[in-house]
Amino acid sequence: MQANEAVHRCGLCRIELAGVSVRLEQDTLISNVNLHAHCGQLTVLIGPNGGGKTTLLRAVLGQVPYEGKILHLDEQDKPFAQVRIGYVPQQLPFDKQMPLTVRDLLASALTRRPVWTGVSKKARQEVLNTLTLAQAQGLMDKRLGALSGGELQRVLLALALSPAPDLLILDEPVSGVDHNGQALFLDTVNALRKQQHMAILMVSHDWTLVREYADQVALIDKTTRMVGTAEEVFASPAFADSFPHTHGPGRTA
């Protein structure tokens, strides 16, 4: 990194998951998951369908009760107060015929003023600044229902970045997006990781993207099967056991 590049230090050092388990009635969805995710690092969760990746994300988001510990720690290993979490889902269900623009969506999140009363000049600038972070500034006046899959995901990324999060969670954010859209989205995330020094947790089934972008890979199959670099995880017996019908990590599972 060049010396003149501005890097925002969020103050958070890492997210530590220790013995995290989630149970639903008689079913154990995940058990004894252990993982460290550091700031400035993209950690990708991989695993078979039904292996518990999304359940783990929901536990981190506080959407499901869990056992064990999820700790947000600073550089002195002390609890970090008021952790801000941004979240980008796989998709956003909405009525595509709604006359709602990207500007309206973000303005409604950034201000308390109803958007049907108009968007102030200050709010428009805040929306533009936020969209620029996600390389989506050209979409501000576009109707939400007219966005392509990749454009919508960049808008949702912008929404997740306001206010600036300490932890960014991406649940298969480019599933169903074309190759160019995938590359633009993940290049944007990669730049944010460096500039904002945020911790990023992402679920992905695309081994090519995992190999290219992940700093750390965690294989989750009901529990933590392995954590390491993409190459280490792909070459492991644990990977072969979790994906017995996959002929290699060069293709999408």
PESULNOR-V903731 format. One record per pair of residues at least 24 apart in sequence whose C-alpha atoms are under 6 Angstrom apart, sorted by the first residue. I is the first residue (numbers start at 1). J is the second residue. Records with the same first field share a line. If there is no record, write none. Layout:
I->J ; J
This chain:
7->195 ; 196
8->196
9->197
12->74
13->38 ; 39 ; 73 ; 74 ; 75
14->38 ; 39 ; 73
15->71 ; 72
16->70 ; 71
17->69 ; 70
18->68 ; 69
19->68
20->67 ; 68
21->66 ; 67
22->66
30->222 ; 223
31->223
32->223
33->223 ; 224
38->199
39->197 ; 198 ; 199
40->193 ; 194 ; 197 ; 198 ; 199
41->199 ; 215
42->200 ; 214 ; 215
43->201 ; 214 ; 216 ; 217
44->201 ; 202 ; 203 ; 214 ; 217
45->202 ; 203 ; 217 ; 218
46->204 ; 219
47->219 ; 220 ; 221
51->221 ; 222
52->222
84->165 ; 166
85->165 ; 167 ; 168
86->160 ; 165 ; 168
87->160 ; 168 ; 169
88->156 ; 157 ; 170
89->171
90->171 ; 172 ; 173
96->145
100->143 ; 144
101->141 ; 142 ; 143 ; 144
102->140 ; 142 ; 144
103->140 ; 141
130->158
131->158
134->158
149->177
150->177 ; 181
166->198
167->198 ; 199 ; 200
168->200
169->200 ; 201 ; 202
170->202
171->202 ; 203
172->203 ; 204
205->253
206->252
207->249 ; 250 ; 251 ; 252
208->250
